Amino acid sequence: MTATNLQITTGIIRQTTTPPLGSKTGAAWAVLLSLFLIACSDDYPEDDGGRAPAGADVNAPKSRLLEHPETGERLAERQVLVRGNASEPASLDPQLVQDSVGGAIVVDLFEGLTRSGPRGDTEPAMATSWASSNNNLTWTFQLREDGRWSDGSRVTAQDFVYGWRRAVDPEVGSNYAYYIESAGVANAGEIIAGEKTPDTLGVRAVDDFTFEVTLDEPITYLPDMTVHYTMFPAPRQAIEAHGEDWTRPGKMVSNGAYTLNAWHIGEKLVAARNPRYWGDDSTIIDRVVYLPIESSSAELQRYASGELHMTSTVPVSQMARLKKERPKELVMVPSMATYMYAFNVDRPPFDDVRVRRALTYAIDRNIIVSYITRGNQMPAFTLTPPYVSGFDFRQPEYATWSQTRRDEEAREALEEAGYNEDNPLEFELLYNTDESHKALAIVVSQMWKEKLGAKVTISNLEWKTFLSEKQAGNYGIARFGWKGDYNEASTFLTLLTSDSGNNDGGWSNETYDQLLLDARSSDDPNPYYVRAEEILWQAFPVVPVYFNTTVALVSPSLKGYPEKNPRNIVYSKDMYITAD
C-alpha cells in the first residue's frame, strides 16, 4: 500500500505519495478504499427532534388547508420547505443560469412553455398545446391566457420572443446560447457569431397568446427542449428597469409558482408562494428555503438534526450506513447524467491523445461504483447514457477488456508518449469543493499513480470560482458532470461541438460537428450519434467515469418528491409537508 500524505492549505487540498508499488488487484483496492472511507467518514448525529428547521424563522402564514385535497393526509400547519442546495447560485437569470444549483431555484421562480412530469415526461405549462407544420420546421405554441407575471402583468408570446433573443444575444453572454442553436432555431448560429442581430431569430408572437418558432432543420423533440430554463420567458419590464440587478429581491419579476422573497448570501435564499401564478390554488408549500451547503457531510448532519426536509446529495462515505439505517429516506433514482473528467487539450501533456487514452484506460470504474459511490451508479465508457430515449447505445471495444488489459494498454500508451520512471507524468486535477468529489479525486489520482507512476496534485475550489476557472480554461484536467436537459442523445453530444458554450477544453473536430449538424435534419439521427460517439472513443476529450443516479435523503414528512424522474427536476410546488 502506498503511504499518502494530505497537505491542506486554504481552499486547496494537495496530495503527494511515495513511489507506486504497482497495480493492485480488486481485493487490494477494496481494502485500501475501505480504510480510506473510514478515515474520511464523519459520524452524523441521530435525529434528536430538538432542533427547528432552518426555515423556522421564515415568516409564513398558516396552511390554507388542513388536509391534502386528494390523499386526505393531515398537513403541517406551516408549509415551509427547507432544501439543501449544494452551493450559492451564480445567477438567477434564466438565460444566464448554467448549473443545477441555480436551475433548482429558477424552475420554482419561472415557468416555460413545458415542464417535466413526475416520470420525466413532457407536460404543458405556460403552453396549453402545441403543433408542428411544414415538416417540423415550424412549431406553434398556444399560451394560457391566465398566465401572469408577479407584478400582475400578463405573460405573452412577446415575453418568450424577448427571452429567446436574450439567450443568443452576444451582449448578454449566455453560456447556453448554443442550446437555442442546437434546437435548430433559424439564424441562431449567425446571431451567436455576431453575423446577424438578435431580432432576426426565428421566433415571433403571432398574437399575445400564440408563439411561433421557425427552425432551420426539422426537429421532432422541440417541446421536450422547452422544459429547460434557457427557453423561459424574460420580464423585459424588470430587466430594462434594473439592469443586472433585476434578479435581486424586491426587483425580480417572475411567472412561476414562487417569487424571490429574500437572498442572504452564504446563508439562505427564500422564495414565497406567488398568488398571481395561474396554478396557485393547487400549490401547498408556502415558502421554500434553499440552503447553500457545499459540504455534503454538513448537509447530512443538518438533515439528521431535523433542519432539512431534503438534501441535494449524500456523502459517499455514509452510503452503506444510510442504506442500513435510513432505507426509506434514501432516494436513488437513475438519472440522465454522466460523471466525468474533462481534458484541456490545449495544455500539455493533455494535447497528446496518447496521454488522454492512458489516463482513461487506467481508471477502474467497477471499483469506483462498487466501493466509492455505492449509489447504484453504472460504469461509463461513453458520454451518452444507455437509457436516453431512442438512443442506439454501444460501447467502445476497450469497455469489453479486463481491467488488467486496460492497465497494460495504458502503460504502453504512456511510454509511447515519452513518460516513464525517469520522466514521470505530472499534472494537477481540479474539482469543486465537495466530499464526494474529493473522495473520487483521491482514488482516481491514486490509480494513476499506482498504475502509471503519475505525480498528481489534486486541488479544489468553491463552486463559483471553479466555474469561472474552468470556463477560462485555467486547468489541465477537471471534474465535469452533465445532466441531460431533455431526453435525447443530442443533449450530451452537443456538449463537445466546437461552438458549445460548455466545451471549454479546447477540443474541436469538424467531422464531429458536421455529424451533429446532420443529425438535426435526419429522420433517423441514431447513425450520426453512433459515429459521433466513435470519434470520442478515439479522441478522448473527456473521461467518462460513471452514469449517475440522483441520491438524496428525503424526510418522511415530505411528500411528492419525484422519485421516478430521470431528469431530476424537483418542483417545490408539487410537494407538501404532512403533520407529524
Residue, then its C-alpha position, 0 to 999 in steps of 0.5 A: m500500500t502506498a503511504t499518502n500524505l494530505q497537505i491542506t492549505t486554504g481552499i486547496i487540498r494537495q496530495t503527494t505519495t511515495p513511489p507506486l508499488g504497482s497495480k493492485t488487484g480488486a481485493a487490494w483496492a477494496v481494502l485500501l478504499s475501505l480504510f480510506l472511507i473510514a478515515c474520511s467518514d464523519d459520524y452524523p448525529e441521530d435525529d434528536g427532534g430538538r432542533a427547528p428547521a432552518g426555515a423556522d424563522v421564515n415568516a409564513p402564514k398558516s396552511r390554507l388547508l388542513e388536509h391534502p385535497e386528494t390523499g386526505e393526509r393531515l398537513a403541517e400547519r406551516q408549509v415551509l420547505v427547507r432544501g439543501n442546495a449544494s452551493e450559492p447560485a451564480s445567477l438567477d437569470p434564466q438565460l444566464v443560469q448554467d448549473s443545477v444549483g441555480g436551475a433548482i431555484v429558477v424552475d420554482l421562480f419561472e415557468g416555460l412553455t413545458r415542464s417535466g412530469p413526475r416520470g420525466d415526461t413532457e407536460p404543458a405549462m405556460a403552453t396549453s398545446w402545441a403543433s408542428s407544420n411544414n415538416n417540423l420546421t415550424w412549431t406553434f405554441q398556444l399560451r394560457e391566457d391566465g398566465r401572469w407575471s408577479d407584478g400582475s402583468r400578463v405573460t405573452a408570446q412577446d415575453f418568450v420572443y424577448g427571452w429567446r433573443r436574450a439567450v443568443d444575444p452576444e451582449v448578454g453572454s449566455n453560456y447556453a446560447y448554443y442550446i437555442e442553436s442546437a434546437g435548430v432555431a433559424n439564424a441562431g448560429e449567425i446571431i451567436a457569431g455576431e453575423k446577424t442581430p438578435d431580432t432576426l431569430g426565428v421566433r415571433a408572437v403571432d398574437d399575445f397568446t400564440f408563439e411561433v418558432t421557425l427552425d432551420e432543420p426539422i426537429t421532432y423533440l422541440p417541446d421536450m427542449t422547452v422544459h429547460y430554463t434557457m427557453f423561459p420567458a424574460p420580464r423585459q419590464a424588470i430587466e430594462a428597469h434594473g439592469e443586472d440587478w433585476t434578479r435581486p429581491g424586491k426587483m425580480v419579476s417572475n411567472g412561476a409558482y414562487t417569487l424571490n422573497a429574500w437572498h442572504i448570501g452564504e446563508k439562505l435564499v427564500a422564495a414565497r408562494n406567488p398568488r398571481y401564478w395561474g396554478d396557485d390554488s393547487t400549490i401547498i408549500d408556502r415558502v421554500v428555503y434553499l440552503p447553500i451547503e457545499s459540504s455534503s457531510a454538513e448537509l447530512q448532519r443538518y438533515a439528521s438534526g431535523e433542519l432539512h426536509m431534503t438534501s441535494t446529495v449524500p456523502v459517499s462515505q455514509m452510503a452503506r450506513l444510510k442504506k442500513e439505517r435510513p432505507k426509506e429516506l434514501v432516494m436513488v433514482p437513475s438519472m440522465a447524467t454522466y460523471m466525468y473528467a474533462f481534458n484541456v487539450d490545449r495544455p500539455p501533456f493533455d494535447d497528446v491523445r496518447v496521454r488522454r487514452a492512458l489516463t482513461y484506460a487506467i481508471d477502474r470504474n467497477i471499483i469506483v461504483s462498487y466501493i466509492t459511490r455505492g449509489n447504484q451508479m453504472p460504469a461509463f465508457t461513453l458520454t451518452p447514457p444507455y437509457v436516453s430515449g431512442f438512443d442506439f447505445r454501444q460501447p467502445e471495444y476497450a469497455t469489453w477488456s479486463q481491467t488488467r488489459r486496460d492497465e497494460e494498454a495504458r502503460e504502453a500508451l504512456e511510454e509511447a508518449g515519452y513518460n516513464e520512471d525517469n520522466p514521470l507524468e505530472f499534472e494537477l486535477l481540479y474539482n469543486t469543493d465537495e466530499s464526494h468529489k474529493a473522495l473520487a479525486i483521491v482514488v482516481s489520482q491514486m490509480w494513476k499513480e499506482k498504475l502509471g507512476a503519475k505525480v498528481t496534485i489534486s486541488n479544489l475550489e468553491w463552486k463559483t470560482f471553479l466555474s469561472e476557472k474552468q470556463a477560462g480554461n485555467y486547468g489541465i484536467a477537471r471534474f465535469g458532470w452533465k445532466g441531460d436537459y431533455n431526453e435525447a442523445s443530442t443533449f450530451l453530444t452537443l456538449l463537445t461541438s466546437d461552438s458549445g458554450n460548455n466545451d471549454g477544453g479546447w477540443s474541436n473536430e469538424t467531422y464531429d460537428q458536421l455529424l451533429l449538424d446532420a443529425r438535426s435534419s435526419d429522420d433517423p439521427n441514431p447513425y450520426y450519434v453512433r459515429a459521433e460517439e466513435i470519434l470520442w472513443q478515439a479522441f478522448p476529450v473527456v473521461p467518462v467515469y460513471f452514469n449517475t443516479t440522483v441520491a438524496l435523503v428525503s424526510p418522511s414528512l415530505k411528500g411528492y418528491p419525484e422519485k421516478n424522474p430521470r431528469n431530476i427536476v424537483y418542483s417545490k410546488d408539487m410537494y407538501i409537508t404532512a403533520d407529524 
